[in-house]
Amino acid sequence: MKTERTGWLASRLCRALAGAVLALAVPAAQAGNDIDADWRELFAKGDADAIYATYALIGEIQTADGAAIADGCRAKAAAIATALQVNPVGLGLWYAAQECARSDGDEALAQSRGERFEALLAHALAGRALKQGIVPVRILSLSDAEAVVFATGREVLYEIYEPYDGGRYLVYTLGLWDAKDARETLLQFDYLDAYVQLQRENPQAEFPYFRREVVKAWRDAAVTNSPDAPLAQLHLLGSEDEATLKAMMGNLQRNAAAGHLMPAMTLAMICEKLASTCRGQAIDALLPLAEKRYAMALVTLAFLYLGDEGKRGSHAKAAKALVEQADQRLGQAQGSLLFGVLGELSGRKSAWALVEKDLEKAAAEGNAKVAVMLAARAADRNGGVLQGVHLRRTISAAEAGMPIAQNLYARHFFARTDGAQASLWFGRAAESGMAAAQRSVGSVHYFGLAGVKQDKVLGLKWLKLAAHGGEAMSSTVVGQDYLEQGDDLATLLHAQGWLLSAVVAGDEQGGTALAGLYERDVEGLNGGPAQAAILYAAIVQDHDSAVARRAWAELLYAGARDVPQDKPKAESLLRGDAQKGVVESQLSLAKMLIGSAGTQQQSPEAMELLRKAYAAGSKEAGNALATAQWYGLATAPQPKAARKLWATLLATGPHAETANNFAWAVCTPADEALLDASAGLAAIRPLTADESAPAHYVDTLAACEAAAGDFKAAVATQERANRLFEARKSVSAELVKQLQRRLEQYRNGKREAGSGI
């Protein structure tokens, strides 16, 4: 359940990549090339195995530097033509096919394939300045990324992976060098999303957790087969084991010394995680790369130089110099932006302060990305509302199509409770693929927030997309929606998949909901009560959750299959929260104490807990207190006090369980002096008028009708109640006997009396 990761530094640094944009001359889209339609067709009908098999051709027809292998091209001409039909969107395949046609001297075929490749390239790179950091370039294979490099003529300086956080994309970043312009640029790719969409026959692909399993499988394969590869180092970024991290430091130093950036950055992340003297080793590993002026190395090294705020060893001047070099390397104050956002996300105010003036200057000069970042900081200090120059700059960037600006503008409207405009702009950002915006627009529609009409279907559409984008709470909402839809196994399996996705993403509420599902002990699910207890315990350990602790305690108190009853432990789990004034825990503990005491002994502690919870505003606690007083549970019977308390509760507004308990009490007493059928009927009838009324309310109505002497009505109502109970899948044999006994009593003209709550 823990969500903290070794890769926090890389994750934050890579999120800041939104400012580092590849400035390419994008070819114009060719007429007749509807690339979006081709991708949709591929995902709807494409054969995944056949598609990925097409990339095996490239090694036979193309050299490592992108040149055609003439003999291979001629020998594989037919296979190439077939492969292009199978894989109409693969940049790597189309580039190799284009070069083969050129090497064969077939200019017409080369032109045709070249036009297709240019259309694919234009589509891939369209809107990069706006989407960078939000949506990476979609590819099927790393060969596609290589084709982009070949086509642009850039030199690859380094390759790194962003630590995977369970989102839609496994972000693969190339640092590229343009010798002509003396400029370093960064370009992000992703091949995970396309792979998952092609797994349409796999039922697990519906759920976000499937993406984690795929990435883990790829990473583990890399660890085994290519331990020095960047993908293999994701193993370390996800590790919490200090011994494992320390054991790999030597290997990372060796690879960093060979000129590779990813191991140097990984070493820096580990040293930040371990908070040890190895920061010096990380600096040593980054220095040679910083001397080469690699922007990512410069920014990471600057962050390490800055050190912890307020501590000796912080070298602000050196850090500033490194950031300035990154600015020169990337242009448009992108080094300062990377550094400032990294400092902001890591909570180091000194980092932002170091570059704030430079960023303000860049924003004033028209740098939209920087302007939006500054606006976001200002909005956070103002409850989400934008004002003045920040509002004007955000509007301009949002209207230009920048997703982060659209999302910020939507937050501005939401803070002002303008749901219509918030939904509009959240929706525009969501359409770009921004998971946070998908979560927001989904929540607005699903819950009907800020005056927007509730639309659960539309809300779920966006929440599912957000969940696949790594938004854990969205997985929880979707899973809980399935729980509300019904108890059939197919529906519960959907609920399980979405809630499991929330659990692996570290969402406490999703974990508690999944444990509650497992507690129901439904055959066909992956867990039962024992797994529920384990999950509750994990949530308590990782989140100190009073909700999970209470659910765990109630499971232990009742006992279940493979969960032995343990009343002392159950009570001890609740006492701490009860003493802190957690009302729900006070109520739960009181019920346990009452259950243990019954009518045989008193429990002043239970009664005091109920009084405290009631005084804190809990109607449920007031109902429980009145019930205990009426029946003499853990206290001497006090029917007058109970009835007075029930009257007070019912006078303050509707509370169905209170009305039901009161009606049952006054309609079924053993003492005729306490019988009040008319009051009971007045309380219970409003709860049972609807055909969807709960079975136990209908059961109470029958008892009150019998108490009033209307046994004909009581028989019909009890038959209705029995049918409702029988429709449940978990009705005990003992309850079935009680229901049948009551029905026979009413048929014989006898009311229910003295059976207790």
LUMNURO-48901 format. One record per residue (C-alpha): y, z, x. Coordinates in steps of 0.25 Angstrom, whole numbers, plus 5000, padded with zeros to 4 digits. Layout:
! LUMNURO-48901
{pt {Y,Z,X}} ...
! end
This chain:
! LUMNURO-48901
{pt {5000,5000,5000}} {pt {5009,5002,5012}} {pt {5020,4990,5013}} {pt {5026,4993,5026}} {pt {5022,4983,5037}} {pt {5024,4981,5052}} {pt {5031,4968,5049}} {pt {5043,4974,5043}} {pt {5052,4969,5053}} {pt {5047,4955,5053}} {pt {5047,4955,5038}} {pt {5061,4959,5037}} {pt {5065,4949,5048}} {pt {5058,4938,5041}} {pt {5065,4941,5028}} {pt {5078,4939,5035}} {pt {5074,4925,5039}} {pt {5081,4920,5026}} {pt {5093,4918,5035}} {pt {5085,4910,5046}} {pt {5085,4896,5040}} {pt {5079,4883,5046}} {pt {5090,4872,5046}} {pt {5082,4859,5045}} {pt {5086,4846,5041}} {pt {5078,4845,5028}} {pt {5073,4831,5024}} {pt {5077,4826,5010}} {pt {5066,4827,5000}} {pt {5059,4814,4997}} {pt {5059,4808,4983}} {pt {5045,4809,4977}} {pt {5041,4821,4985}} {pt {5041,4833,4975}} {pt {5036,4843,4985}} {pt {5037,4855,4975}} {pt {5027,4847,4966}} {pt {5018,4844,4977}} {pt {5017,4859,4981}} {pt {5014,4863,4966}} {pt {5003,4852,4965}} {pt {4997,4858,4978}} {pt {4997,4872,4973}} {pt {4992,4868,4959}} {pt {4981,4858,4964}} {pt {4979,4858,4979}} {pt {4966,4862,4986}} {pt {4970,4873,4996}} {pt {4958,4870,5005}} {pt {4961,4855,5006}} {pt {4976,4857,5008}} {pt {4974,4866,5019}} {pt {4964,4857,5025}} {pt {4974,4846,5027}} {pt {4981,4854,5038}} {pt {4968,4853,5047}} {pt {4972,4838,5048}} {pt {4985,4841,5056}} {pt {4978,4846,5068}} {pt {4971,4833,5069}} {pt {4983,4824,5067}} {pt {4995,4831,5073}} {pt {4997,4838,5087}} {pt {5003,4852,5088}} {pt {5017,4847,5090}} {pt {5016,4838,5077}} {pt {5013,4825,5083}} {pt {5003,4816,5077}} {pt {4989,4814,5083}} {pt {4987,4799,5081}} {pt {4972,4799,5082}} {pt {4971,4810,5072}} {pt {4981,4804,5063}} {pt {4972,4791,5062}} {pt {4959,4798,5061}} {pt {4964,4807,5050}} {pt {4973,4797,5042}} {pt {4964,4798,5029}} {pt {4963,4813,5030}} {pt {4978,4814,5032}} {pt {4981,4805,5019}} {pt {4971,4814,5011}} {pt {4977,4827,5017}} {pt {4991,4823,5012}} {pt {4986,4821,4998}} {pt {4979,4835,4998}} {pt {4991,4842,5005}} {pt {5004,4835,5000}} {pt {5014,4846,5005}} {pt {5009,4850,5019}} {pt {5020,4848,5029}} {pt {5011,4848,5041}} {pt {5001,4838,5035}} {pt {5012,4828,5031}} {pt {5019,4829,5044}} {pt {5006,4827,5052}} {pt {5003,4815,5042}} {pt {5017,4809,5044}} {pt {5016,4810,5059}} {pt {5002,4803,5059}} {pt {5007,4792,5051}} {pt {5018,4790,5061}} {pt {5008,4790,5073}} {pt {5000,4779,5066}} {pt {5012,4771,5064}} {pt {5012,4771,5049}} {pt {5027,4772,5046}} {pt {5025,4771,5031}} {pt {5015,4782,5030}} {pt {5023,4790,5040}} {pt {5036,4788,5032}} {pt {5028,4792,5019}} {pt {5022,4805,5025}} {pt {5035,4808,5032}} {pt {5043,4807,5019}} {pt {5033,4817,5013}} {pt {5034,4826,5024}} {pt {5049,4826,5024}} {pt {5048,4829,5009}} {pt {5039,4841,5011}} {pt {5048,4846,5023}} {pt {5061,4845,5014}} {pt {5054,4853,5003}} {pt {5049,4863,5013}} {pt {5063,4865,5019}} {pt {5071,4864,5007}} {pt {5081,4876,5005}} {pt {5076,4883,5018}} {pt {5090,4888,5020}} {pt {5089,4895,5006}} {pt {5075,4899,5006}} {pt {5072,4904,5020}} {pt {5067,4918,5020}} {pt {5064,4917,5005}} {pt {5054,4905,5004}} {pt {5047,4899,5017}} {pt {5043,4885,5018}} {pt {5030,4883,5010}} {pt {5019,4877,5019}} {pt {5004,4876,5018}} {pt {5001,4877,5033}} {pt {5008,4880,5046}} {pt {5006,4866,5049}} {pt {5017,4863,5038}} {pt {5027,4872,5046}} {pt {5023,4865,5059}} {pt {5027,4852,5052}} {pt {5041,4857,5048}} {pt {5043,4861,5063}} {pt {5038,4847,5068}} {pt {5047,4840,5058}} {pt {5060,4848,5061}} {pt {5057,4847,5076}} {pt {5060,4862,5078}} {pt {5053,4870,5089}} {pt {5045,4882,5084}} {pt {5050,4895,5091}} {pt {5041,4905,5084}} {pt {5033,4908,5072}} {pt {5032,4921,5064}} {pt {5026,4926,5051}} {pt {5034,4935,5042}} {pt {5025,4948,5040}} {pt {5018,4945,5026}} {pt {5022,4954,5015}} {pt {5014,4949,5004}} {pt {5024,4939,4999}} {pt {5023,4924,4995}} {pt {5025,4919,5009}} {pt {5019,4921,5023}} {pt {5031,4917,5030}} {pt {5029,4909,5043}} {pt {5042,4907,5051}} {pt {5045,4897,5062}} {pt {5056,4899,5072}} {pt {5061,4885,5075}} {pt {5071,4880,5086}} {pt {5080,4868,5084}} {pt {5084,4864,5098}} {pt {5094,4854,5094}} {pt {5102,4864,5086}} {pt {5098,4876,5095}} {pt {5094,4884,5082}} {pt {5082,4892,5078}} {pt {5078,4892,5064}} {pt {5067,4899,5056}} {pt {5058,4893,5046}} {pt {5048,4900,5037}} {pt {5035,4895,5031}} {pt {5024,4900,5022}} {pt {5010,4895,5019}} {pt {5005,4907,5011}} {pt {5011,4904,4998}} {pt {5006,4889,4998}} {pt {4992,4895,5002}} {pt {4992,4905,4990}} {pt {4996,4895,4980}} {pt {4985,4886,4984}} {pt {4975,4897,4981}} {pt {4976,4895,4966}} {pt {4961,4896,4964}} {pt {4961,4910,4970}} {pt {4964,4920,4960}} {pt {4969,4930,4970}} {pt {4980,4920,4973}} {pt {4987,4925,4960}} {pt {4991,4938,4967}} {pt {5001,4941,4978}} {pt {4991,4949,4986}} {pt {4983,4936,4989}} {pt {4994,4932,4998}} {pt {4992,4944,5006}} {pt {4977,4942,5007}} {pt {4980,4927,5012}} {pt {4990,4932,5023}} {pt {4980,4943,5027}} {pt {4969,4933,5029}} {pt {4977,4923,5036}} {pt {4983,4934,5045}} {pt {4969,4940,5048}} {pt {4964,4926,5052}} {pt {4975,4924,5061}} {pt {4973,4938,5068}} {pt {4958,4933,5070}} {pt {4961,4919,5074}} {pt {4975,4919,5080}} {pt {4979,4933,5083}} {pt {4992,4928,5090}} {pt {4996,4920,5079}} {pt {5009,4924,5071}} {pt {5001,4925,5058}} {pt {4991,4935,5065}} {pt {5003,4944,5068}} {pt {5005,4947,5053}} {pt {4993,4956,5055}} {pt {5002,4965,5064}} {pt {5014,4964,5055}} {pt {5005,4969,5043}} {pt {4999,4981,5051}} {pt {5002,4995,5049}} {pt {4992,5000,5060}} {pt {4999,5005,5072}} {pt {4987,5003,5081}} {pt {4985,4989,5077}} {pt {5000,4986,5079}} {pt {5000,4992,5093}} {pt {4987,4985,5097}} {pt {4994,4972,5095}} {pt {5007,4974,5102}} {pt {5001,4969,5115}} {pt {4997,4956,5109}} {pt {5010,4954,5102}} {pt {5018,4956,5115}} {pt {5009,4946,5122}} {pt {5011,4935,5111}} {pt {5026,4939,5110}} {pt {5027,4936,5126}} {pt {5021,4923,5123}} {pt {5034,4919,5115}} {pt {5029,4922,5101}} {pt {5039,4928,5092}} {pt {5030,4933,5081}} {pt {5022,4943,5090}} {pt {5035,4948,5096}} {pt {5041,4951,5082}} {pt {5028,4957,5077}} {pt {5029,4966,5090}} {pt {5043,4970,5085}} {pt {5038,4973,5071}} {pt {5027,4982,5076}} {pt {5036,4989,5085}} {pt {5046,4992,5074}} {pt {5034,4997,5065}} {pt {5029,5006,5076}} {pt {5043,5011,5080}} {pt {5038,5013,5094}} {pt {5042,5009,5108}} {pt {5036,4995,5106}} {pt {5050,4990,5102}} {pt {5052,4988,5116}} {pt {5040,4979,5117}} {pt {5044,4971,5105}} {pt {5058,4969,5111}} {pt {5051,4964,5124}} {pt {5043,4954,5115}} {pt {5055,4949,5108}} {pt {5064,4947,5120}} {pt {5058,4934,5125}} {pt {5059,4928,5112}} {pt {5073,4933,5110}} {pt {5076,4927,5123}} {pt {5071,4914,5117}} {pt {5081,4916,5106}} {pt {5071,4917,5095}} {pt {5079,4921,5083}} {pt {5068,4930,5077}} {pt {5066,4937,5090}} {pt {5081,4939,5092}} {pt {5083,4946,5079}} {pt {5070,4954,5080}} {pt {5074,4959,5094}} {pt {5088,4962,5089}} {pt {5082,4971,5078}} {pt {5073,4978,5088}} {pt {5085,4980,5098}} {pt {5094,4986,5086}} {pt {5083,4996,5085}} {pt {5083,5008,5075}} {pt {5097,5012,5070}} {pt {5103,5024,5077}} {pt {5093,5024,5088}} {pt {5095,5022,5103}} {pt {5090,5008,5107}} {pt {5097,5001,5097}} {pt {5104,4989,5104}} {pt {5113,4983,5094}} {pt {5121,4974,5104}} {pt {5108,4968,5109}} {pt {5103,4966,5094}} {pt {5116,4959,5090}} {pt {5115,4950,5102}} {pt {5101,4945,5098}} {pt {5105,4943,5084}} {pt {5117,4935,5088}} {pt {5107,4926,5096}} {pt {5099,4925,5084}} {pt {5111,4920,5076}} {pt {5114,4909,5086}} {pt {5099,4905,5086}} {pt {5098,4904,5071}} {pt {5112,4902,5067}} {pt {5119,4906,5054}} {pt {5119,4921,5057}} {pt {5104,4921,5055}} {pt {5100,4930,5066}} {pt {5110,4940,5061}} {pt {5105,4939,5047}} {pt {5090,4941,5051}} {pt {5094,4953,5059}} {pt {5103,4959,5048}} {pt {5093,4957,5037}} {pt {5082,4963,5046}} {pt {5091,4975,5048}} {pt {5094,4976,5034}} {pt {5079,4976,5030}} {pt {5075,4986,5040}} {pt {5086,4995,5037}} {pt {5093,4994,5050}} {pt {5108,4994,5046}} {pt {5112,4992,5060}} {pt {5105,4978,5060}} {pt {5114,4973,5049}} {pt {5126,4979,5055}} {pt {5124,4972,5068}} {pt {5125,4958,5061}} {pt {5133,4961,5048}} {pt {5146,4955,5053}} {pt {5139,4942,5058}} {pt {5132,4941,5044}} {pt {5145,4943,5037}} {pt {5152,4932,5045}} {pt {5140,4922,5043}} {pt {5141,4925,5028}} {pt {5156,4923,5028}} {pt {5153,4909,5035}} {pt {5144,4905,5024}} {pt {5130,4909,5028}} {pt {5124,4911,5014}} {pt {5111,4918,5019}} {pt {5119,4929,5026}} {pt {5129,4930,5015}} {pt {5118,4933,5005}} {pt {5112,4943,5014}} {pt {5125,4950,5015}} {pt {5127,4949,5000}} {pt {5113,4955,4998}} {pt {5117,4967,5006}} {pt {5130,4969,4998}} {pt {5123,4968,4985}} {pt {5113,4978,4989}} {pt {5124,4988,4991}} {pt {5130,4984,4978}} {pt {5118,4986,4968}} {pt {5114,4971,4969}} {pt {5128,4966,4965}} {pt {5135,4956,4973}} {pt {5150,4955,4974}} {pt {5161,4947,4981}} {pt {5158,4938,4992}} {pt {5143,4942,4992}} {pt {5142,4938,4977}} {pt {5149,4924,4980}} {pt {5140,4921,4992}} {pt {5127,4925,4985}} {pt {5131,4916,4973}} {pt {5133,4904,4983}} {pt {5120,4906,4990}} {pt {5112,4909,4977}} {pt {5118,4896,4971}} {pt {5114,4889,4983}} {pt {5100,4893,4981}} {pt {5098,4904,4991}} {pt {5086,4913,4985}} {pt {5091,4926,4992}} {pt {5105,4924,4986}} {pt {5100,4920,4972}} {pt {5091,4933,4972}} {pt {5104,4941,4977}} {pt {5112,4935,4966}} {pt {5102,4938,4956}} {pt {5101,4953,4960}} {pt {5116,4953,4958}} {pt {5115,4949,4944}} {pt {5103,4958,4942}} {pt {5112,4970,4947}} {pt {5122,4966,4937}} {pt {5111,4966,4926}} {pt {5113,4951,4924}} {pt {5099,4947,4921}} {pt {5101,4933,4918}} {pt {5108,4929,4931}} {pt {5099,4938,4939}} {pt {5087,4931,4933}} {pt {5093,4918,4936}} {pt {5095,4920,4951}} {pt {5083,4928,4953}} {pt {5076,4917,4947}} {pt {5082,4907,4957}} {pt {5079,4915,4969}} {pt {5065,4917,4963}} {pt {5062,4902,4962}} {pt {5065,4901,4977}} {pt {5053,4910,4979}} {pt {5060,4923,4982}} {pt {5051,4934,4979}} {pt {5061,4945,4976}} {pt {5069,4936,4967}} {pt {5055,4932,4960}} {pt {5053,4947,4958}} {pt {5067,4950,4952}} {pt {5067,4938,4942}} {pt {5053,4942,4938}} {pt {5057,4956,4936}} {pt {5069,4952,4928}} {pt {5061,4944,4918}} {pt {5048,4952,4918}} {pt {5055,4965,4915}} {pt {5067,4959,4908}} {pt {5078,4965,4917}} {pt {5093,4964,4917}} {pt {5093,4959,4903}} {pt {5084,4947,4905}} {pt {5074,4945,4894}} {pt {5060,4950,4898}} {pt {5050,4938,4902}} {pt {5038,4944,4908}} {pt {5031,4930,4910}} {pt {5043,4925,4918}} {pt {5044,4938,4925}} {pt {5029,4938,4929}} {pt {5031,4924,4934}} {pt {5041,4928,4944}} {pt {5035,4941,4947}} {pt {5022,4935,4951}} {pt {5030,4926,4961}} {pt {5037,4938,4967}} {pt {5024,4945,4969}} {pt {5018,4933,4977}} {pt {5031,4934,4985}} {pt {5028,4949,4989}} {pt {5035,4956,4978}} {pt {5025,4968,4976}} {pt {5032,4973,4963}} {pt {5031,4960,4956}} {pt {5016,4960,4958}} {pt {5016,4974,4952}} {pt {5023,4969,4940}} {pt {5014,4957,4938}} {pt {5002,4966,4939}} {pt {5007,4976,4929}} {pt {5010,4965,4920}} {pt {4995,4961,4920}} {pt {4991,4975,4918}} {pt {4999,4975,4905}} {pt {4993,4962,4900}} {pt {4979,4967,4897}} {pt {4966,4974,4902}} {pt {4957,4962,4904}} {pt {4952,4960,4918}} {pt {4958,4947,4920}} {pt {4972,4953,4918}} {pt {4969,4966,4926}} {pt {4964,4957,4938}} {pt {4978,4950,4937}} {pt {4985,4964,4937}} {pt {4976,4969,4949}} {pt {4980,4957,4957}} {pt {4995,4958,4955}} {pt {4994,4973,4957}} {pt {4986,4972,4969}} {pt {4996,4962,4975}} {pt {5007,4973,4972}} {pt {4998,4984,4979}} {pt {4996,4976,4992}} {pt {5011,4973,4992}} {pt {5013,4988,4992}} {pt {5019,4990,4978}} {pt {5017,5004,4973}} {pt {5018,5001,4958}} {pt {5008,4990,4959}} {pt {4998,4998,4967}} {pt {4999,5009,4956}} {pt {4997,4999,4945}} {pt {4985,4993,4952}} {pt {4979,5007,4954}} {pt {4981,5009,4939}} {pt {4974,4997,4936}} {pt {4962,5001,4945}} {pt {4962,5014,4938}} {pt {4958,5007,4925}} {pt {4945,5004,4932}} {pt {4943,4990,4926}} {pt {4931,4983,4931}} {pt {4934,4970,4938}} {pt {4946,4975,4945}} {pt {4946,4978,4960}} {pt {4948,4993,4959}} {pt {4945,5005,4950}} {pt {4950,5019,4950}} {pt {4946,5022,4964}} {pt {4955,5010,4969}} {pt {4966,5016,4960}} {pt {4965,5029,4967}} {pt {4966,5023,4981}} {pt {4977,5014,4977}} {pt {4985,5026,4970}} {pt {4983,5034,4983}} {pt {4988,5023,4992}} {pt {5000,5021,4983}} {pt {5003,5036,4984}} {pt {5001,5036,4999}} {pt {5010,5024,5002}} {pt {5021,5026,4991}} {pt {5020,5040,4987}} {pt {5020,5036,4973}} {pt {5020,5046,4962}} {pt {5015,5036,4952}} {pt {5003,5032,4960}} {pt {5000,5047,4964}} {pt {5001,5050,4949}} {pt {4991,5039,4945}} {pt {4982,5043,4956}} {pt {4982,5058,4952}} {pt {4979,5054,4937}} {pt {4967,5045,4942}} {pt {4962,5057,4950}} {pt {4964,5067,4939}} {pt {4956,5058,4929}} {pt {4946,5053,4939}} {pt {4939,5039,4937}} {pt {4928,5030,4943}} {pt {4927,5033,4958}} {pt {4939,5042,4957}} {pt {4934,5057,4956}} {pt {4943,5066,4947}} {pt {4952,5075,4956}} {pt {4961,5083,4947}} {pt {4967,5092,4958}} {pt {4971,5080,4967}} {pt {4977,5073,4955}} {pt {4985,5085,4952}} {pt {4989,5087,4966}} {pt {4994,5072,4967}} {pt {5004,5074,4956}} {pt {5009,5088,4960}} {pt {5019,5083,4970}} {pt {5025,5072,4961}} {pt {5026,5082,4950}} {pt {5033,5092,4958}} {pt {5043,5081,4962}} {pt {5046,5079,4947}} {pt {5039,5066,4945}} {pt {5037,5067,4930}} {pt {5025,5058,4929}} {pt {5018,5066,4939}} {pt {5022,5079,4932}} {pt {5016,5074,4919}} {pt {5003,5068,4925}} {pt {5001,5082,4933}} {pt {5003,5089,4920}} {pt {4993,5081,4912}} {pt {4983,5084,4923}} {pt {4985,5099,4923}} {pt {4985,5099,4908}} {pt {4972,5091,4908}} {pt {4966,5101,4918}} {pt {4971,5113,4909}} {pt {4968,5107,4895}} {pt {4968,5118,4884}} {pt {4961,5128,4893}} {pt {4972,5132,4902}} {pt {4987,5131,4904}} {pt {4994,5123,4915}} {pt {5009,5128,4916}} {pt {5010,5118,4927}} {pt {5007,5106,4918}} {pt {5016,5111,4907}} {pt {5027,5113,4917}} {pt {5025,5099,4923}} {pt {5026,5093,4909}} {pt {5039,5100,4906}} {pt {5045,5095,4919}} {pt {5041,5081,4916}} {pt {5046,5082,4902}} {pt {5059,5088,4906}} {pt {5061,5076,4916}} {pt {5060,5067,4904}} {pt {5046,5063,4902}} {pt {5042,5061,4888}} {pt {5027,5060,4892}} {pt {5028,5074,4898}} {pt {5034,5079,4886}} {pt {5023,5073,4878}} {pt {5012,5079,4887}} {pt {5019,5093,4886}} {pt {5019,5092,4871}} {pt {5005,5088,4871}} {pt {5001,5099,4880}} {pt {5008,5109,4871}} {pt {5002,5104,4858}} {pt {4987,5104,4863}} {pt {4988,5116,4872}} {pt {4985,5108,4885}} {pt {4988,5117,4898}} {pt {4997,5126,4889}} {pt {4996,5134,4876}} {pt {4997,5125,4863}} {pt {5011,5124,4859}} {pt {5011,5114,4847}} {pt {5025,5117,4842}} {pt {5031,5115,4856}} {pt {5023,5102,4857}} {pt {5028,5097,4844}} {pt {5042,5100,4847}} {pt {5041,5093,4861}} {pt {5035,5081,4854}} {pt {5046,5080,4844}} {pt {5056,5081,4855}} {pt {5049,5070,4863}} {pt {5048,5061,4850}} {pt {5062,5063,4846}} {pt {5067,5058,4860}} {pt {5061,5044,4858}} {pt {5048,5037,4857}} {pt {5037,5041,4866}} {pt {5024,5035,4861}} {pt {5014,5045,4868}} {pt {5022,5057,4863}} {pt {5022,5052,4849}} {pt {5007,5049,4850}} {pt {5003,5063,4856}} {pt {5012,5070,4846}} {pt {5006,5062,4834}} {pt {4991,5065,4839}} {pt {4995,5080,4841}} {pt {5000,5082,4827}} {pt {4990,5073,4820}} {pt {4977,5079,4827}} {pt {4980,5095,4828}} {pt {4968,5104,4825}} {pt {4978,5114,4819}} {pt {4982,5108,4805}} {pt {4996,5115,4807}} {pt {4999,5106,4818}} {pt {4996,5093,4810}} {pt {5007,5084,4807}} {pt {5002,5070,4803}} {pt {5015,5065,4798}} {pt {5022,5068,4812}} {pt {5011,5062,4819}} {pt {5011,5049,4811}} {pt {5026,5048,4812}} {pt {5024,5048,4828}} {pt {5012,5039,4829}} {pt {5015,5028,4819}} {pt {5026,5021,4827}} {pt {5017,5020,4839}} {pt {5005,5013,4831}} {pt {5012,5003,4822}} {pt {5010,4992,4832}} {pt {4996,4986,4834}} {pt {4997,4988,4849}} {pt {4998,5003,4847}} {pt {4990,5010,4858}} {pt {4976,5015,4853}} {pt {4979,5030,4855}} {pt {4992,5029,4846}} {pt {4983,5023,4835}} {pt {4973,5034,4837}} {pt {4984,5044,4835}} {pt {4989,5037,4822}} {pt {4975,5038,4816}} {pt {4975,5053,4819}} {pt {4988,5055,4812}} {pt {4984,5047,4800}} {pt {4972,5055,4799}} {pt {4980,5068,4800}} {pt {4989,5063,4789}} {pt {4976,5061,4780}} {pt {4977,5045,4780}} {pt {4962,5044,4785}} {pt {4961,5029,4781}} {pt {4973,5025,4790}} {pt {4967,5034,4801}} {pt {4954,5027,4801}} {pt {4960,5013,4801}} {pt {4970,5018,4812}} {pt {4959,5025,4820}} {pt {4950,5012,4819}} {pt {4962,5004,4825}} {pt {4964,5015,4836}} {pt {4949,5014,4840}} {pt {4950,4999,4841}} {pt {4961,5000,4850}} {pt {4954,5010,4859}} {pt {4942,5001,4859}} {pt {4950,4989,4864}} {pt {4953,4997,4877}} {pt {4943,4995,4888}} {pt {4943,5010,4893}} {pt {4941,5019,4881}} {pt {4931,5031,4884}} {pt {4919,5033,4875}} {pt {4925,5047,4872}} {pt {4937,5041,4866}} {pt {4929,5031,4858}} {pt {4922,5043,4852}} {pt {4934,5051,4848}} {pt {4940,5038,4842}} {pt {4928,5036,4833}} {pt {4928,5051,4830}} {pt {4942,5050,4825}} {pt {4939,5038,4816}} {pt {4927,5045,4810}} {pt {4936,5057,4807}} {pt {4946,5049,4800}} {pt {4936,5042,4792}} {pt {4931,5056,4788}} {pt {4945,5061,4784}} {pt {4947,5070,4796}} {pt {4959,5070,4805}} {pt {4959,5071,4820}} {pt {4961,5086,4824}} {pt {4962,5093,4837}} {pt {4957,5082,4846}} {pt {4969,5084,4856}} {pt {4977,5074,4863}} 
! end
